[in-house]
């Protein structure tokens, strides 16, 4: 699931904030025995300036 908030701060400056949630219902181990978490959360911030 991805949720994004975009905001134009001024004519030239934009701000983007995204929240990402990745879920694995049935995680499986790899060859080394490592098993990933079921939930992975990310918060992404972006800023752009155009002139």
Z-matrix of the N, CA and C atoms (Angstrom, degrees):
N
C 1 1.425
C 2 1.525 1 107.27
N 3 1.329 2 116.13 1 137.72
C 4 1.463 3 121.63 2 178.49
C 5 1.519 4 108.82 3 -129.12
N 6 1.318 5 116.03 4 131.56
C 7 1.461 6 122.07 5 174.90
C 8 1.521 7 107.52 6 -123.77
N 9 1.331 8 116.18 7 131.13
C 10 1.463 9 120.29 8 -176.75
C 11 1.522 10 110.02 9 -127.91
N 12 1.313 11 115.01 10 137.83
C 13 1.454 12 122.43 11 174.20
C 14 1.520 13 107.40 12 -119.16
N 15 1.336 14 116.20 13 120.61
C 16 1.466 15 121.05 14 179.63
C 17 1.515 16 108.37 15 -113.98
N 18 1.332 17 115.35 16 137.03
C 19 1.454 18 120.10 17 -177.85
C 20 1.525 19 109.60 18 -140.00
N 21 1.312 20 115.69 19 133.52
C 22 1.456 21 121.16 20 174.68
C 23 1.525 22 107.18 21 -96.02
N 24 1.326 23 115.83 22 104.57
C 25 1.464 24 121.30 23 -176.59
C 26 1.526 25 110.32 24 -71.57
N 27 1.311 26 116.43 25 -44.21
C 28 1.459 27 122.50 26 174.74
C 29 1.531 28 107.12 27 -144.67
N 30 1.331 29 117.52 28 -177.15
C 31 1.466 30 119.57 29 -179.84
C 32 1.525 31 112.06 30 -58.27
N 33 1.314 32 116.90 31 -33.44
C 34 1.459 33 120.89 32 -174.12
C 35 1.526 34 114.11 33 -104.37
N 36 1.328 35 118.95 34 -11.95
C 37 1.458 36 121.51 35 -172.23
C 38 1.532 37 111.07 36 -119.43
N 39 1.333 38 116.06 37 124.03
C 40 1.462 39 122.74 38 178.94
C 41 1.521 40 110.01 39 -120.26
N 42 1.333 41 115.83 40 147.48
C 43 1.461 42 122.06 41 178.36
C 44 1.529 43 108.79 42 -128.23
N 45 1.330 44 116.86 43 130.05
C 46 1.462 45 122.96 44 177.13
C 47 1.525 46 108.93 45 -121.83
N 48 1.333 47 116.59 46 132.55
C 49 1.454 48 122.75 47 176.29
C 50 1.528 49 106.86 48 -127.40
N 51 1.343 50 116.73 49 124.25
C 52 1.461 51 121.36 50 -179.86
C 53 1.518 52 109.79 51 -125.59
N 54 1.322 53 115.24 52 141.59
C 55 1.462 54 122.42 53 174.01
C 56 1.524 55 107.13 54 -116.69
N 57 1.343 56 116.31 55 128.89
C 58 1.464 57 122.06 56 -177.02
C 59 1.526 58 108.51 57 -121.48
N 60 1.312 59 115.78 58 132.02
C 61 1.463 60 122.12 59 176.58
C 62 1.517 61 107.78 60 -124.80
N 63 1.333 62 116.52 61 115.17
C 64 1.460 63 123.35 62 175.43
C 65 1.519 64 107.91 63 -107.49
N 66 1.329 65 116.58 64 134.68
C 67 1.469 66 120.73 65 -178.86
C 68 1.519 67 109.73 66 -132.60
N 69 1.321 68 115.47 67 134.65
C 70 1.458 69 123.37 68 173.13
C 71 1.521 70 106.42 69 -111.59
N 72 1.321 71 117.30 70 116.12
C 73 1.459 72 120.47 71 -176.31
C 74 1.521 73 111.89 72 -66.38
N 75 1.325 74 116.72 73 -44.91
C 76 1.465 75 121.19 74 -178.96
C 77 1.532 76 109.19 75 -126.96
N 78 1.345 77 118.40 76 83.31
C 79 1.466 78 120.09 77 179.97
C 80 1.536 79 111.06 78 -65.91
N 81 1.314 80 116.21 79 141.75
C 82 1.464 81 121.20 80 178.11
C 83 1.520 82 110.00 81 -117.71
N 84 1.297 83 116.38 82 150.64
C 85 1.467 84 122.49 83 179.96
C 86 1.522 85 110.33 84 -76.62
N 87 1.345 86 115.21 85 148.84
C 88 1.462 87 119.10 86 173.69
C 89 1.524 88 109.54 87 -89.67
N 90 1.318 89 117.30 88 -169.41
C 91 1.469 90 122.18 89 -176.68
C 92 1.526 91 113.52 90 -62.60
N 93 1.332 92 117.29 91 -27.39
C 94 1.468 93 120.77 92 -178.57
C 95 1.527 94 112.34 93 -88.98
N 96 1.341 95 117.51 94 -3.36
C 97 1.452 96 120.92 95 179.98
C 98 1.514 97 114.12 96 92.49
N 99 1.343 98 116.63 97 2.23
C 100 1.466 99 120.87 98 179.15
C 101 1.521 100 109.24 99 -75.18
N 102 1.336 101 115.90 100 128.09
C 103 1.464 102 121.23 101 176.58
C 104 1.524 103 108.77 102 -114.83
N 105 1.332 104 118.82 103 122.13
C 106 1.467 105 120.42 104 -178.19
C 107 1.539 106 111.90 105 -70.98
N 108 1.306 107 115.05 106 159.18
C 109 1.463 108 121.02 107 174.86
C 110 1.525 109 109.33 108 -66.60
N 111 1.324 110 116.60 109 155.02
C 112 1.461 111 120.11 110 177.68
C 113 1.522 112 111.85 111 -71.22
N 114 1.308 113 117.74 112 -36.36
C 115 1.462 114 121.64 113 -176.11
C 116 1.524 115 110.73 114 -115.33
N 117 1.341 116 115.09 115 139.91
C 118 1.452 117 122.12 116 177.38
C 119 1.526 118 106.96 117 -132.91
N 120 1.333 119 117.01 118 122.99
C 121 1.450 120 122.32 119 -178.78
C 122 1.524 121 109.60 120 -114.14
N 123 1.342 122 116.01 121 141.54
C 124 1.458 123 121.86 122 176.87
C 125 1.523 124 108.61 123 -136.96
N 126 1.316 125 116.76 124 143.38
C 127 1.456 126 122.99 125 172.77
C 128 1.523 127 106.54 126 -121.43
N 129 1.326 128 116.59 127 118.78
C 130 1.458 129 122.12 128 -176.19
C 131 1.516 130 109.54 129 -112.72
N 132 1.335 131 116.35 130 130.61
C 133 1.459 132 122.78 131 178.60
C 134 1.518 133 108.70 132 -117.06
N 135 1.315 134 116.67 133 134.52
C 136 1.459 135 120.51 134 178.41
C 137 1.518 136 109.94 135 -137.77
N 138 1.313 137 115.30 136 143.23
C 139 1.444 138 120.93 137 178.49
C 140 1.529 139 107.88 138 -135.90
N 141 1.315 140 116.90 139 135.66
C 142 1.452 141 119.55 140 178.56
C 143 1.528 142 110.12 141 -131.88
N 144 1.313 143 114.33 142 146.11
C 145 1.457 144 121.65 143 179.45
C 146 1.517 145 107.58 144 -127.54
N 147 1.305 146 116.55 145 124.91
C 148 1.463 147 120.35 146 177.17
C 149 1.526 148 109.05 147 -123.87
N 150 1.306 149 115.35 148 140.89
C 151 1.460 150 119.20 149 -178.87
C 152 1.496 151 110.13 150 -129.85
